[in-house]
């Protein structure tokens, strides 16, 4: 282990923190993909006219 040793309570807190961060990044990717899809649909409609 490294210089800093965590007790079980601190390990649980760190795990909880990382789970929140992971889901936030996932949501961000999902939101960007959704916006991109909407943009492409809009662009397609403009070229059809």
Secondary structure, DSSP 8 states (H G I E B T S, - for coil): --S----HHHHHHHHHHHHHHHHHHHHHHHHHHHHHHHHHHHHHHHHH-
